[in-house]
């Protein structure tokens, strides 16, 4: 086996130091929001966004005014994207069925898929207003049947971003707030005098938003730990350096800490891609950001075989994995840890981010080892129930239950079973004695 790193980014210990600084900042801000409520939120909004209107929640007329600023072509494009995302989310929802089965005569077990009652959907703004994130969270929650959908995004240039407001409203948001960052997710999760708390937080964000969601988990549910965007290219000589470099930088422009990795079994492709990246960085309008990401978080890994490439890709478990090889379906069947796969040179991560229909809120930092991305099922809770329909079944299950409780020393548990055996069965079982 020969796996060689031709390029690597910051060492893991330096990345850990960065994470520690973020953790401390977020902890202090969340404590302030919990203690002072609206006053803290207003101060934070003024400090970070230079925005503090009389109310952060948009009225119906303010929503209509914002939407009126969106051009006809942009509105048509938003509708098209939402149609694709709704179609796939509905297909996912239709695949999830309530279950009821009679496992023994008179014993009925089942489960129901029940929507979360209230969800807070965060839509990033900042350098790149993420219109698509409104589709991914708000619309998907709506398809799932969530009764109260709260959506929040930061102001852009001192006002609500018209296209984001349009996407939130068209996606089904019941409340729309113009709030960004930690103050948005903190207010939605903890509640303030003017914002009723939600049961669950979803949506991507920067490192501070991701850390806030992590710290709030338990107080509320979250979709997943979505940190800085990650992209991985798994490629062989069936593609060229231009495609690989373009796809790497297309995601590295997200932020200064967006990992981008090429895994290949072709030294020629690896070296040509690194040269092509440098060429593109000279002309890319977002090069200021992408250059730092590539320098500090870019990796090029050379392997001997596809099996080695697969092993490395599964171990790194990146958010976006673009596979461009002579055996894409083999990777589809063999990959087990990732956020989303993009198979073949004809597709790309930007399709998934914006329009094709799959959800773009995906696991990062190796979380793909234990969870998939946001989907309609994340907004549904599967709750079980049981019914015993006749005396014979009650007595029979009670006898087994009593003995198994006594095996563990739970006398009170056993008596719950025994009283059913006495009441519905033929045997007389005294208190505290396991059914024989």
N, C-alpha and C positions, 0 to 999 in steps of 0.2 A: 504494500500500500504506500502511495506517495501523494500526500496532500501538502501543497506548498502555498504559503501566503505571499503573493507577489506585492500586495499592498495591504496595509492595515491601518485602522484609525486609532483613536485614543485608547490607552490601556483601561482595563476594567476598573482599576482602583480610582482613576481620575473620574470616570463616569459616576462611580459611587459617591464621590465627594460632591459632585454637582447635584445628585439626587438628595443628599442630606441637607443641603442648603434650601432646596425647594420644600422639603418636608417641614423644616422649622418655620419658614415663612407662612406656609399654608395653615399650620396648626394655630399660630397666633391670630391670623385673620378669621378663621372659623370661630375661635373662642370669642373674638370681638363681636362677630355677627350674632352669636348665640346670646351674648350678654346685653348688647345694645340695640339689636334689631334694626329697624329702619334707619336710625341715625347712623349706625356703622355702615350700612349699605350705601347710603347717600354720600358719606365721606369717601368711601372707596371708589364709587362711581366718578366722583369729582376728581379724585387723585389720579386714577388710571385712565379714565376716558374723557375727562374734562366735560362731563355731562351730568346735569342734575336738574331735570324738569320737575314741575309740581308733582307729577305722578309718573312712575316708570311703566305702568300698564297702559297700553294703547286703548283708546276708546274706539268704538265702531267707526266714527267719522275719521279718526286719525288713521285707522287701517285703510279705509277707503281712499283717503288722500295719498297715502304711500303707494298703494297699488296703482293709482291713476298715473303715477310717474313712470311706471314700467312700460316700455315700448311694446308695440304689438308683436314684433318678432320674438322678443324675449319672453313674452307671455305664452306664445305658441310653443316655444322651446321648453318652457317650464311644464306646460301641460303634457307635452310629449314625454318628457322624462318621468313625470308622475304617473302617466298611463302605464309605462313599462314597469315601474317599481310596484305600482298597485297590482298589476296583473300577476307578477311573481309572488308578491306577499299573499295575495288571495289564494293562489295555488298552494302555497305553504299552509295557509290556514285550513284549506279544504282537506289537506292530508292528515290533519289532526282530529281524531274522532274521540268522542266520549265512549267509555267502555262499560258494559255491564254483562257479567257472566255468572251463571250458576255453577260454582265449582264443585259442589256436592248437592245432593237432593235437599232443597230447602235453605241452602247457604248461597247468598247472592253478594258478590263483590263488584265494585265498579269504581270508575273515576270520572270526574268532570273537569273540563278545561275552562277555567274561570279567568276573565281578564283582570289584571291589576286595576284597582279603582282610580288611581291618579298617578300621572307620570309627568316628570319635568324633563323637557327636551332641550338640551343646550346646543346652540348652533354657533360655531366659532365665527368671529369677525376678524378684527385686527388687520394684518397685512393682506389677507385674502378672505374676503367675505364668502363664507361657505354656503352658498344657496342650496347646494345639493344635500347638505346635512339636514336641512329641514324636511326634504322628502324622506330621507332614510329613517328619521326618528318619528316625526309627527305623523306622516302618512301611514307608516307601518303600525304605529300604535292605534291609529284610527281603524285600520283593517282588523286589528285584533279585538276591537270593541272596547277600548279603554274609555271610561265615562268622563274623565276630566284630564285633558291634555293641556299642560302649561308649556309654552315655548318661550325661550329667551335667547336674545342675541345682543351683542354690544352695538353701540351706535357706530356709524361710519361717517366720517367728516361731520360729526356733531349732530347727526339725525338718524332716525331709523333707516336701515338700508331697504329701499323699496322692493327689490326682488326677493330678499329674504322674508320680508313681511308678506309678500304675495304668496310665496311658497308655503309659509307657515299657515296662512289663512286657507289656501286652497287644499292643503294637506289635512286640515281638520282640527287645528288648534282652537281650544276654547278660550284661552287667555294668552295674550302676547305681551311680553315685557321687553323693554330695551335696557338690558343689563348684561354686562360681560364678566368673564373671568370667575374668580373665586367668589365674588359677591353674588353672582347669579346662581351658581350651583349651591352655595351656602344658604342663600335666602330660600330657594325652592325646597331644599332638604330640611332645614331647621325651622322655617317659617318665621315671619316677622309680623308686626302689627298689620301690615297691609297685604302680605302675601301668605296665603294658607299653605302649609307644608304639603308635600307630595309623598307618595309611598315608594317611588322609584325614580332614579336619575338615569338618563341615557344621553348618549351623544359624545362625539370626540371633542378634543380641545388641546391646548398646549400642556406643557409639563405641570403647570400649576393647577389647571382644571383636573387633569388626570389624578394628581396627588390629592386634591380636595375630594374627589369621588372615592378614592381609596380610604381616606380617613373617615368619610361619612358612611361607608359601607357598614351595615348593621343597624344604624339609625334608619337608613332607607336601603332598598335594594339598588343595585346598579346593573347595567348591562354587562360590562366587562372593564378591565383595566386597559384603557386605550391611551397609550403614550405617544411619543413622536412617531410620525409615519416611517415605516420601514419598507424597503423594496428590495427584492432579490431577483436576479436574472439567472436562470439555469439554462445554459446554452452550449451547443456544440457547433461544429463548422457548417451546419445547414443555414446559419444566419451570419450576418456581417456586423462589423463594429459600429456602424452608424445606428442600426436598430438598438443594439445593446447600450451604447452610450446615451442615446436619446431617452430610452426607458429608465435608465439609472438617474439621469439628471431631471427627468420629468417629475420625479418624486422628491429628489434631494432639494428642490426649490421650496418645499413646504416650510422648512425652518432650519436653523443653524445646527440642529442636532438630529437630523433625519438620516438614519443609517441606509446605505445603499451598497449592495453586494453583488458581485458577479462570481458565479461558480461555473467553471468550464473545464473540459478535458482537452482544450486546444490552447497551447501556449501562444500560437499566432493570434487567435481571437482575443486572448487576454491582453497581449501587448498592444494590439491595434486598438482595442477598446479604450485602454488607458490613454493612448495618444489622441483618440477621437474625443474623449471627455475633455482633455485640455484644449482642444481646438474649439469645441462648442462653448466652453466656459468663457472664451474671448468674445463671443457674439451673443450669448444668452442674456436677455434683459434682466433676468433674475439671478445673474451670476454672483452678485454680492452674497446672497444667501447660499446658493448651491455650492459655491467654491468652498465655503467653510464646512458645510456638511460633508462634502467629498473628502476634504483634507482630514477632518477629525473623525468621521464616521464611515468612510468608504473602505471597502474590502474587495480584493480580487483574489480568489482562491482557485488554484490550479490542481486538478485531480487527474488520475490516470484513466479512470473508468466511470461509466454511468452509475455503477453501484456505489462508488465512492462519492460521487456528486449527490446521489440520493441520501446517503448517510449524513453528509454534512448539512444538506438542506433540512432534513428532518430534525437534526440536532439544534440548528439555529432557530427553527420554527418562526420564520419571519411573517410579517403581516401580509404583504403582497408577494406572491411568488409567480413570476413570469417564466413559463417553460417554453423554450424554443429549441426543439431537438428533433431527431429522426424517430423518436419513440415517445411522443407526448402522452399517449394513452397509457403507456407503461407507468409513467410518473403519476398520472391521475389515479391509477389503481394502487400504487405503492406509497404515495405520500400520505403521512398520517398526522403531521403536525405543521399547521400553517393557518393563516387567516383566510385567504382566498387564493384560488389558483386561476391563472390566466394562460390558457393553453393555445400555443401556436403563434406565429408571427402576425397573424391577421388581427389579433385582439391586443389589448394593452390595459394597464391599470387605470388609465384615465377613463376608459369606457365604463369600468366598474365604479369609479368614483362618481361619475356624473349622470349616466343615462341608460346603461344597458339593462338594468333591472335588479341586479343583485345588490345587497346592502354594503355600503362602504365603511360602516363602523365595525372595525375588526380588531382581534387581539394582537397586542404587541408584547415585546419583552418576553418572548417565549411562552406567553400564555396560551398560544395555539396548541400546546401539549395537552391542555385540559378543557379548553372551551372553543367553540366556534364564534362567529361574529353575531352582530345584532340581526335578529329576524323576528318574524311575527310571533314565534313561540316564546321569545323572551318576555313578552308582555302577557303571557298566559301562565297561570298557576294550575298545576295538575293536582287535584285534591281527591283522595280516595274516600269511599264510604262502604258500609257493609250492612246487610239485612239478614236476619234469620227468620224464615217464614213459617216454621212449624215446630211443635213441641219436640218431636223426635230429633230434629237437627240441633235444637238448642241443648238438649241433654247430651247428645253425642259429642258435640264440639266442647261443651262444658267439661266433660270427663277428661278429654285430652288436655284442655287448658288447665284444669286443676292440677293434674299430675305434673305438667311442665312448670307451673308456678312453684310448686313445692320442691321440685328439683333445684330451683334457684333460691329457695328459702323465703319466698314471698307469700306469707300466710294470708295476708289481706287480699292479695291478688287472687289466690286460690279460692277464697270465699266468694269473690265475685262470680266465679265459675260455679262453685258448689251450690249457691242459692238457686241458680238456674237448673241445675241437675235435680235439686229437691223439688222445685216448683213444677218443672216440665217433664221430669223423668220418673222412673219407677223406683230408684234407689233412695234410701234415706241416708244422707251424708251429713254427719255432725260437723259443727263449726270447727275449722282449723284442720280438717282431715282431708287429704287428697282423695278425690274420687278413684275408686279401684278399677 
